[in-house]
């Protein structure tokens, strides 16, 4: 009887657990059918992908130079013993030659990711516009997983170079499609700014935490462990994507409008101004990363842990900059251009003060200023790209965020190669003064965006005519154009005159000033 009672109790317990699991599965399925819950999960998947990409970009900083130096010393010792078994006369000159060669190899290896990403992005942007955002994101995660595994088990320079280049290919798909997916899912400007700000916080966290993460694991567990950990996270993120979004069963891409070709977006003056600002603001970070360690060792006699933790404190002002910009954009969305300009000035001033620092503690302040300014520029201008596409082109975001990725890649492709040459020929002080001057001089160019940012699209007519909530600015523009045709004039968004690219805000400003019944501005 006791046995029967015990088995009956176990059966009831198992039935209760199965019932609870079924209920949770049902709740998860219901949550996945809820658009608001689904886009939150999509935001998590994209943020993890961006985190991984930037960790993979920076995790090699403390690992690869030391690993390649060991490989180079082993090879040179072997060659020296074979060719000169009883001589050490030329060892000093040979060591100097090997060091120069190693520096070149490291610079090329670091830059190869951004160079391939720069070359592939125009193609990936068009591909994303054609097939949607989910399949390219899956392709990017798959390529990143493969490249990470190659990094883990590669034991020569050629293999590591292939892995680094493959990472650039994966980033071109994952970064562009991920950011574009966020812009597509979050159509309200305030929500879009918040979502993109969260994504930027993950990017910053990945870039700044990866060097100490990689350095500690490399020191105590070997070269393979950091890459295996990241490969496992990449695999989990890919499985989440397959489970949640189901890219191969998604039919929404069949209803996507045809996006504006990327070459037309590139010649749009407003998009070009934003792309230039994204490149300029990232130049100090891209140029200082490969050069600041040697400068610290020469001028400050810094220890290895100080050089390894150089950028870690800057994570906190970067997140603060994202938070402040999101809050300001929610209250004053028409001043996005101004926030970006302020960020450029802060970056310029901080860059100019870097060479004046004499201690590690002093150096933290300008580096935090650079990252704070970058947060202002990125958080203000990335949503502006989607807004420009909404009101001037077609609301398909693959190509425009491919242009943004190209802007970043230009800075990070030049950094490891060009920065060292500038420091060698002109000096570290001149490098920083030049970067600071470029940022300050570019800030007034954002005045061109002033009138664009003053637009406030209205969803009222669409809400009255359709029984569903507004899906994006593109719907609003089309509704305004239909209403304008009935009244005998052309409009977009807030009745601004439409040319082949969308509208001319400067002409519109003049016409609006003459009409007392003009549209509402923020």
For each residue, the residues with C-beta under 8 A, 3 or more apart:
1: 4 5
2: 5 6
3: 6 7
4: 1 7 8
5: 1 2 8 9
6: 2 3 9 10
7: 3 4 10 11
8: 4 5 11 12
9: 5 6 12 13
10: 6 7 13 14
11: 7 8 14 15
12: 8 9 15 16
13: 9 10 16 17
14: 10 11 17 18
15: 11 12 18 19
16: 12 13 19 20
17: 13 14 20 21
18: 14 15 21 22
19: 15 16 22 23
20: 16 17 23 24
21: 17 18 24 25
22: 18 19 25 26
23: 19 20 26 27
24: 20 21 27 28
25: 21 22 28 29
26: 22 23 29 30
27: 23 24 30 31
28: 24 25 31 32
29: 25 26 32 33
30: 26 27 33 34
31: 27 28 34 37 38
32: 28 29 37 38 41 244
33: 29 30 38
34: 30 31 37 38
35: 38 39
36: 39 40
37: 31 32 34 40 41
38: 31 32 33 34 35 41 42 244
39: 35 36 42 43 185 186
40: 36 37 43 44
41: 32 37 38 44 45 240 244
42: 38 39 45 46 181 182 185 244 245
43: 39 40 46 47 182 185 195 198 199
44: 40 41 47 48 240
45: 41 42 48 49 137 237 240 241 244 245
46: 42 43 49 50 137 178 179 181 182 199
47: 43 44 50 51 198 199 202
48: 44 45 51 52 202 233 237 240
49: 45 46 52 53 137 140 141 144 174 175 178 237
50: 46 47 53 54 174 175 178 179 199 202 203 206
51: 47 48 54 55 202 203 205 206
52: 48 49 55 56 141 144 206 230 233 234 237
53: 49 50 56 57 144 167 170 171 174 175 206
54: 50 51 57 58 202 203 204 206 207 210
55: 51 52 58 59 206 207 209 210 213 230
56: 52 53 59 60 144 147 148 151 167 210 230
57: 53 54 60 113 167 171 206 207 210
58: 54 55 61 206 207 208 210 211 214
59: 55 56 63 210 211 213 214 226 227 230
60: 56 57 63 64 109 110 151 164 214
61: 58 64 65 210 211 214 289
62: 65 66 211 212 214 215 218 308
63: 59 60 66 67 214 215 218 223 226
64: 60 61 67 68 106 109 110 160
65: 61 62 68 69 102 106
66: 62 63 69 70 218
67: 63 64 70 71 223
68: 64 65 71 72 102 105 106 109 157 160
69: 65 66 72 73 102
70: 66 67 73 74
71: 67 68 74 75 155 156 157
72: 68 69 75 76 98 101 102
73: 69 70 76 77 98
74: 70 71 77 78
75: 71 72 78 79
76: 72 73 79 80 94 95 98
77: 73 74 80 81
78: 74 75 81 82
79: 75 76 82 83
80: 76 77 83 84 91 94
81: 77 78 84 85
82: 78 79 85
83: 79 80
84: 80 81 87 88 90
85: 81 82
86:
87: 84 90
88: 84 91
89:
90: 84 87 93 94
91: 80 88 94 95
92: 95 96
93: 90 96 97
94: 76 80 90 91 97 98
95: 76 91 92 98 99
96: 92 93 99 100
97: 93 94 100 101
98: 72 73 76 94 95 101 102
99: 95 96 102 103
100: 96 97 103 104
101: 72 97 98 104 105
102: 65 68 69 72 98 99 105 106
103: 99 100 106 107 420
104: 100 101 107 108
105: 68 101 102 108 109 157
106: 64 65 68 102 103 109 110 416
107: 103 104 110 111 290 416 417 420
108: 104 105 111 112 161 416 417
109: 60 64 68 105 106 112 157 160 161 164
110: 60 64 106 107 113 164 290 415 416
111: 107 108 114 115 412 413 414 415 416 417
112: 108 109 115 116 161 164 165 168
113: 57 110 116 117 164 165 167 168 171 412
114: 111 117 118 168 408 409 410 411 412 413 415
115: 111 112 118 119 168 409 413
116: 112 113 119 120 165 168 169 172
117: 113 114 120 121 168 169 171 172 405 409 413
118: 114 115 121 406 409 410 413
119: 115 116
120: 116 117 123 124 168 169 172
121: 117 118 124 125 172 176 402 403 405 406 409
122: 125 126 262 402 406
123: 120 126 127
124: 120 121 127 128 136 172 173 176 177 398 402
125: 121 122 128 129 176 262 398 399 400 401 402 403
126: 122 123 129 130 261 262 398 399 402
127: 123 124 130 131 136 398
128: 124 125 131 132 133 136 173 176 177 180 398 399 402
129: 125 126 256 258 259 396 398 399
130: 126 127 259
131: 127 128 135 136 253
132: 128 135 136 247 250 252 253 256
133: 128 136 137 177 178 180 181 184 398
134: 137 138 177 181 241 245 247 250
135: 131 132 138 139 247 248
136: 124 127 128 131 132 133 139 140 173 174 176 177 398
137: 45 46 49 133 134 140 141 173 174 177 178 181 241 247
138: 134 135 141 142 238 241 242 247
139: 135 136 142 143 170 173 174
140: 49 136 137 143 144 170 171 172 173 174 175 177 178
141: 49 52 137 138 144 145 170 174 234 237 238 241
142: 138 139 145 146 170 238
143: 139 140 146 147 166 167 169 170 173 174
144: 49 52 53 56 140 141 147 148 167 170 171 174 234
145: 141 142 148 149 231 234 235 238
146: 142 143 149 150 166 170
147: 56 143 144 150 151 163 164 166 167 169 170
148: 56 144 145 151 152 163 167 227 230 231 234
149: 145 146 152 153 227 231
150: 146 147 153 154 159 160 162 163 166
151: 56 60 147 148 154 160 163 164 227
152: 148 149 223 224 227 228 231
153: 149 150 224
154: 150 151 159 160 162 163
155: 71 159
156: 71 159 160
157: 68 71 105 109 160 161
158: 161 162
159: 150 154 155 156 162 163
160: 64 68 109 150 151 154 156 157 163 164
161: 108 109 112 157 158 164 165
162: 150 154 158 159 165 166
163: 147 148 150 151 154 159 160 166 167
164: 60 109 110 112 113 147 151 160 161 167 168
165: 112 113 116 161 162 168 169
166: 143 146 147 150 162 163 169 170
167: 53 56 57 113 143 144 147 148 163 164 170 171
168: 112 113 114 115 116 117 120 164 165 171 172
169: 116 117 120 143 147 165 166 172 173
170: 53 139 140 141 142 143 144 146 147 166 167 173 174
171: 53 57 113 117 140 144 167 168 174 175 405
172: 116 117 120 121 124 140 168 169 175 176 402 405
173: 124 128 136 137 139 140 143 169 170 176 177
174: 49 50 53 136 137 139 140 141 143 144 170 171 177 178
175: 49 50 53 140 171 172 178 179 401 405
176: 121 124 125 128 136 172 173 179 180 398 401 402 404 405
177: 124 128 133 134 136 137 140 173 174 180 181 398
178: 46 49 50 133 137 140 174 175 181 182 199
179: 46 50 175 176 182 183 196 199 382 397 401 404 405
180: 128 133 176 177 183 184 397 398 400 401
181: 42 46 133 134 137 177 178 184 185
182: 42 43 46 178 179 185 186 192 195 196 199
183: 179 180 186 192 196 383 385 386 397 401
184: 133 180 181 187 395 397 472
185: 39 42 43 181 182 195
186: 39 182 183 191 192 194 195 196
187: 184 191 192 470 471 472 473
188: 191 192
189: 192 193 329 333 383 387
190: 193 194 329 330 333
191: 186 187 188 194 195
192: 182 183 186 187 188 189 195 196 383 386
193: 189 190 196 197 325 326 329 330 333 379 383
194: 186 190 191 197 198 326 330
195: 43 182 185 186 191 192 198 199
196: 179 182 183 186 192 193 199 200 379 382 383
197: 193 194 200 201 322 323 325 326 379
198: 43 47 194 195 201 202 322
199: 43 46 47 50 178 179 182 195 196 202 203
200: 196 197 203 204 322 375 378 379 382
201: 197 198 204 205 318 319 322
202: 47 48 50 51 54 198 199 205 206
203: 50 51 54 199 200 206 207
204: 54 200 201 207 208 315 318 319 322 371 375
205: 51 201 202 208 209 315 319
206: 50 51 52 53 54 55 57 58 202 203 209 210
207: 54 55 57 58 203 204 210 311
208: 58 204 205 211 311 312 314 315 318 371
209: 55 205 206 212 213 312 315
210: 54 55 56 57 58 59 61 206 207 213 214
211: 58 59 61 62 208 214 215 308 311 312
212: 62 209 215 216 308 309 312
213: 55 59 209 210 216 217 226
214: 58 59 60 61 62 63 210 211 217 218 226
215: 62 63 211 212 218 219 308
216: 212 213 219 220
217: 213 214 220 221 225 226 229
218: 62 63 66 214 215 221 222 223 225 226
219: 215 216
220: 216 217
221: 217 218 224 225 226
222: 218 225
223: 63 67 152 218 226 227
224: 152 153 221 227 228
225: 217 218 221 222 228 229
226: 59 63 213 214 217 218 221 223 229 230
227: 59 148 149 151 152 223 224 230 231
228: 152 224 225 231 232
229: 217 225 226 232 233
230: 52 55 56 59 148 226 227 233 234
231: 145 148 149 152 227 228 234 235
232: 228 229 235 236
233: 48 52 229 230 236 237
234: 52 141 144 145 148 230 231 237 238
235: 145 231 232 238 239
236: 232 233 239 240
237: 45 48 49 52 141 233 234 240 241
238: 138 141 142 145 234 235 241 242
239: 235 236 242 243
240: 41 44 45 48 236 237 243 244
241: 45 134 137 138 141 237 238 244 245 247
242: 138 238 239 245 246 247
243: 239 240 246
244: 32 38 41 42 45 240 241
245: 42 45 134 241 242 250
246: 242 243 249 250
247: 132 134 135 137 138 241 242 250
248: 135
249: 246
250: 132 134 245 246 247 253
251: 254 255
252: 132 255 256
253: 131 132 250 256
254: 251
255: 251 252
256: 129 132 252 253 259 396
257: 394 395 396 474
258: 129 394 396
259: 129 130 256 393 394 396 398 399
260: 264 265 389 393 394 396 399
261: 126 264 265 399
262: 122 125 126 265 266 399 402 403
263: 266 267
264: 260 261 267 268 393 501
265: 260 261 262 268 271 389 393 399 400 403
266: 262 263 271 272 275 403
267: 263 264 272
268: 264 265 271 272 388 392 393 501
269: 272 273 448
270: 273 274 388 392 448 449 452
271: 265 266 268 274 275 385 388 389 400 403
272: 266 267 268 269 275 276
273: 269 270 276 277 445 446 448 449
274: 270 271 277 278 381 384 385 388 404 449
275: 266 271 272 278 279 403 404 406 407
276: 272 273 279 280 407 442 445
277: 273 274 280 281 340 344 377 381 442 445 446
278: 274 275 281 282 377 378 381 382 404 407 408
279: 275 276 282 283 407 408 410 411
280: 276 277 283 344 438 439 442
281: 277 278 284 343 344 347 373 374 377 378 439
282: 278 279 285 286 374 407 408 411 412
283: 279 280 286 287 411 414 415 435 438 439
284: 281 287 288 347 350 351 370 432 435 436 439
285: 282 288 289 370 371 374 411
286: 282 283 289 411 412 414 415 419
287: 283 284 290 291 411 414 415 418 419 422 431 435
288: 284 285 291 292 354 367 370 419 432
289: 61 285 286 292 311 415 416
290: 107 110 287 293 415 416 419 420
291: 287 288 294 295 419 420 423 428 431
292: 288 289 295 296 310 354
293: 290 296 297 307 310
294: 291 297 298 423
295: 291 292 298 299 423 428
296: 292 293 299 300 302 306 307 310 360 363
297: 293 294 300 301 302 307
298: 294 295
299: 295 296 358
300: 296 297 306 358 359 360 363
301: 297
302: 296 297 306 307 360
303: 306 307
304: 307 308
305: 308 309
306: 296 300 302 303 309 310 360
307: 293 296 297 302 303 304 310
308: 62 211 212 215 304 305
309: 212 305 306 312 313
310: 292 293 296 306 307 363 367
311: 207 208 211 289 314 315 367 371
312: 208 209 211 212 309 315
313: 309 316 364 367 368
314: 208 311 317 318 364 367 368 370 371 372
315: 204 205 208 209 311 312 318 319 371
316: 313 319 320 368
317: 314 320 321 368 369 371 372 375
318: 201 204 208 314 315 321 322 371 372 374 375
319: 201 204 205 315 316 322 323 375
320: 316 317 323 324 372 375
321: 317 318 324 325 343 371 372 373 374 375 376 379
322: 197 198 200 201 204 318 319 325 326 375 378 379
323: 197 319 320 326 327
324: 320 321 327 328 376
325: 193 197 321 322 328 329 339 375 376 379 380
326: 193 194 197 322 323 329 330 379
327: 323 324 330 331
328: 324 325 331 332 335 339
329: 189 190 193 325 326 332 333 335 336 339 379 380 383
330: 190 193 194 326 327 333
331: 327 328
332: 328 329 335 522
333: 189 190 193 329 330 336 453 456 522
334: 453 454 456 521 522
335: 328 329 332 338 339 453
336: 329 333 339 340 380 381 383 384 449 453
337: 340 341 380 384 446 447 448 449 450 452 453
338: 335 341 342 446
339: 325 328 329 335 336 342 343 376 377 379 380
340: 277 336 337 343 344 376 377 380 381 384 446 449
341: 337 338 344 345 443 444 446 447
342: 338 339 345 346 373 376 443
343: 281 321 339 340 346 347 372 373 374 375 376 377 380
344: 277 280 281 340 341 347 348 373 377 439 440 442 443 446
345: 341 342 348 349 373 439 440 443
346: 342 343 349 350 369 370 372 373 376
347: 281 284 343 344 350 351 369 370 373 374 377 436 439
348: 344 345 351 352 435 436 437 438 439 440 443
349: 345 346 352 353 369 436 440
350: 284 346 347 353 354 366 367 368 369 370 373 436
351: 284 347 348 354 366 370 432 433 435 436 439
352: 348 349 355 432 433 436 437
353: 349 350 356 357 365 366 369
354: 288 292 350 351 357 363 366 367 432
355: 352 428 429 432 433
356: 353 362
357: 353 354 362 363 365 366
358: 299 300 362
359: 300 362 363
360: 296 300 302 306 363 364
361: 364
362: 356 357 358 359 365
363: 296 300 310 354 357 359 360 366 367
364: 313 314 360 361 367 368
365: 353 357 362 368 369
366: 350 351 353 354 357 363 369 370
367: 288 310 311 313 314 350 354 363 364 370 371
368: 313 314 316 317 350 364 365 371 372
369: 317 346 347 349 350 353 365 366 372 373
370: 284 285 288 314 346 347 350 351 366 367 373 374
371: 204 208 285 311 314 315 317 318 321 367 368 374 375
372: 314 317 318 320 321 343 346 368 369 375 376
373: 281 321 342 343 344 345 346 347 350 369 370 376 377 439
374: 281 282 285 318 321 343 347 370 371 377 378
375: 200 204 317 318 319 320 321 322 325 343 371 372 378 379
376: 321 324 325 339 340 342 343 346 372 373 379 380
377: 277 278 281 339 340 343 344 347 373 374 380 381
378: 200 278 281 322 374 375 381 382
379: 193 196 197 200 321 322 325 326 329 339 375 376 382 383
380: 325 329 336 337 339 340 343 376 377 383 384
381: 274 277 278 336 340 377 378 384 385
382: 179 196 200 278 378 379 385 386 404
383: 183 189 192 193 196 329 336 379 380 386 387
384: 274 336 337 340 380 381 387 388 449 452 453
385: 183 271 274 381 382 388 389 397 400 401 403 404
386: 183 192 382 383 389 390 397 400
387: 189 383 384 390 391 452 453 473
388: 268 270 271 274 384 385 391 392 393 400 452
389: 260 265 271 385 386 392 393 394 395 396 397 400
390: 386 387 393 395 457 472 473 474 477
391: 387 388 452 455 457 473 477 492 493 502 503
392: 268 270 388 389 492 501 502 503
393: 259 260 264 265 268 388 389 390 400 501 502
394: 257 258 259 260 389 474
395: 184 257 389 390 472 473 474
396: 129 256 257 258 259 260 389 399
397: 179 180 183 184 385 386 389 400 401
398: 124 125 126 127 128 129 133 136 176 177 180 259 401 402
399: 125 126 128 129 259 260 261 262 265 396 402 403
400: 125 180 265 271 385 386 388 389 393 397 403 404
401: 125 175 176 179 180 183 385 397 398 404 405
402: 121 122 124 125 126 128 172 176 262 398 399 405 406
403: 121 125 262 265 266 271 275 385 399 400 406 407
404: 176 179 274 275 278 382 385 400 401 407 408
405: 117 121 171 172 175 176 179 401 402 408 409
406: 118 121 122 275 402 403 409 410
407: 275 276 278 279 282 403 404 410 411
408: 114 278 279 282 404 405 411 412
409: 114 115 117 118 121 405 406 412 413
410: 114 118 279 406 407 413 414
411: 114 279 282 283 285 286 287 407 408 414 415
412: 111 113 114 282 286 408 409 415 416
413: 111 114 115 117 118 409 410 417
414: 111 283 286 287 410 411 417 418 419
415: 110 111 114 283 286 287 289 290 411 412 418 419
416: 106 107 108 110 111 289 290 412 419 420
417: 107 108 111 413 414 420 421
418: 287 414 415 421 422
419: 286 287 288 290 291 414 415 416 422 423 431
420: 103 107 290 291 416 417 423 424
421: 417 418 424 425
422: 287 418 419 425 426 430 431 434
423: 291 294 295 419 420 426 427 428 431
424: 420 421
425: 421 422
426: 422 423 430 431
427: 423 430 431
428: 291 295 355 423 431 432
429: 355 432 433
430: 422 426 427 433 434
431: 287 291 419 422 423 426 427 428 434 435
432: 284 288 351 352 354 355 428 429 435 436
433: 351 352 355 429 430 436 437
434: 422 430 431 437 438
435: 283 284 287 348 351 431 432 438 439
436: 284 347 348 349 350 351 352 432 433 439 440
437: 348 352 433 434 440 441
438: 280 283 348 434 435 441 442
439: 280 281 283 284 344 345 347 348 351 373 435 436 442 443
440: 344 345 348 349 436 437 443
441: 437 438 444
442: 276 277 280 344 438 439 445 446
443: 341 342 344 345 348 439 440 446
444: 341 441 447
445: 273 276 277 442 448
446: 273 277 337 338 340 341 344 442 443 449 450
447: 337 341 444 450
448: 269 270 273 337 445
449: 270 273 274 336 337 340 384 446 452 453
450: 337 446 447 453 454
451: 454 505 506 508 509
452: 270 337 384 387 388 391 449 455 505
453: 333 334 335 336 337 384 387 449 450
454: 334 450 451 505 521 522
455: 391 452 493 494 496 505 521
456: 333 334 494 519 520 521 522
457: 390 391 473 476 477 493 494
458: 461 476 480 494 519 520
459: 462 463 470 476
460: 463 464
461: 458 464 465 476 479 480 483
462: 459 465 466 470 475 476 479
463: 459 460 466 469 470
464: 460 461
465: 461 462 479
466: 462 463
467:
468: 471
469: 463
470: 187 459 462 463 475 476
471: 187 468 475
472: 184 187 390 395 475 476
473: 187 387 390 391 395 457 476 477 493
474: 257 390 394 395 477 478
475: 462 470 471 472 478 479
476: 457 458 459 461 462 470 472 473 479 480 493
477: 390 391 457 473 474 480 481 492 493
478: 474 475 481 482
479: 461 462 465 475 476 482 483
480: 458 461 476 477 483 484 491 492 493 494 495
481: 477 478 484 485 490 491 492 498
482: 478 479 485 486
483: 461 479 480 486 487 491
484: 480 481 487 488 489 490 491 495
485: 481 482 488 490
486: 482 483
487: 483 484
488: 484 485
489: 484 495
490: 481 484 485 497 498
491: 480 481 483 484 494 495 496 497 498
492: 391 392 477 480 481 495 496 497 498 502 503
493: 391 455 457 473 476 477 480 496 503
494: 455 456 457 458 480 491 519 520 521
495: 480 484 489 491 492 508 512 518 519
496: 455 491 492 493 503 504 505 508 512
497: 490 491 492 503 504 507 508 511
498: 481 490 491 492 502 503
499: 502 503 504
500:
501: 264 268 392 393
502: 391 392 393 492 498 499
503: 391 392 492 493 496 497 498 499 508
504: 496 497 499 507 508
505: 451 452 454 455 496 508 509
506: 451 509 510
507: 497 504 510 511
508: 451 495 496 497 503 504 505 511 512
509: 451 505 506 512 513
510: 506 507 513 514
511: 497 507 508 514 515
512: 495 496 508 509 515 518 519
513: 509 510 518
514: 510 511
515: 511 512 518
516:
517:
518: 495 512 513 515
519: 456 458 494 495 512
520: 456 458 494
521: 334 454 455 456 494
522: 332 333 334 454 456
